[in-house]
Amino acid sequence: MRQVVMTKPGEIAVEDRADPKIIEATDAIIRLSATCICGSDLWPYRGVQEVHHQVMGHEYVGVVEEVGPEVKTVKVGDFVVGSFWASDNTCDICQAGYQSHCVHRTIMGSIGTQSELARIPLADGTLVATPGQPAADLIPSLLAASDVLGTGWFAAVAAQAGPGKTVAVVGDGAVGLLGILAAKQLGAERIVAFSRHADRQKLAREFGATDIIEERGDEGVAKVKDLTGGLGAHSVIEAVGTQEAMMQAIHSARPGGHVGFVGVSHDVNIPGELLFGTGIHLHGGPAPVRQYLPELIKLIWNRKIDPGKVFDLTLPLDQAAEGYEAMDERRAIKVLLTV
């Protein structure tokens, strides 16, 4: 099979590799219908994380080709969506709704899903079958559910977005944009998007943003305060992972407000006196996407939401290097790779 490999920072290759095989009785093999490049893939691409001949990708949808003898909930021929964390969905942590912290979890990035085929561990707990074979135009949205939609949804839930709430969103990448969509679906009254890019502002408004703020840092915080009678937002989504973004999110929240952070943290340090002095609630981390997949698939299947709009560039798998360049240079929000 063909598989995307990051040979070193800034260098992407598509290599011929052996087809995956069933290793554990709980495994499944899927043939991917589509995969994509994630914003988190850019950290090693830019040299922020060490990488050496690493298989890439953790977002995936496709058709089950083979299952291990203990797999019961999906079968050969099913079209499935899976989380970027493999989980058993039965341990105490999973049952509490935190499948991304499952005691038997496996990060799909270690297996690599920017490929033609993929082995999915813990298939019963990880994969969710769609009601049937999806129409072609639904595949991008179902693919978004594998990570960025589920992550944006978790961020909005963690921030307690809901009726009567003002939600501010720090980060206008795919996760931030889908955090806006999630906040809208959860009933938020006002949604403020921080964005300096016209194409992303347009999509933010399509997903439900009522206000756009182009300023960052202290100036951006001041704008949020102006919009909220000096108090700040009830709910803030942090979808970047930098120190600047986290500080902007915390300062944009009103006393007693909630910050949902899902940006992959890089050198973020939060002073204890800041948390103590603001009285905010801080919750986040790697999203338990599996918790939300049944609901998200239903919304997509019934065409209530269209998160696939975040894919603004589609390329064949063999052109993955071009996709990485486009996202790194912010010429694309998110790149879908056809298989």
WORA-V943325 format. One line per field, one symbol per residue. psi: psi as a letter, one per 40 degrees, with the letter a starting at -180 (. if undefined). A space follows every 50 residues. Layout:
# WORA-V943325
psi: ???
This chain:
# WORA-V943325
psi: iiihhhdihehhihihiiiiihdieeiihihhdiaihiddeddddeedih ihfhiiiehiiahhdiiieehdeiiheihihiiehhidediddddeegde fiefihhddedhegidiihhifddedihiieahiideeddddddddcddd ddddddddefiaheihhhhhhfaddddedddddddeeidhhhhhiehddd ddddddeehdihhdiiadddddddddeffediidhhhhfdeidddddddd eeiiheihhhhehhhhfhhhhdddddddeihhiaahhgdddedddddddd defdigeeeehehhiidefdddddddddefeidhhhhi.
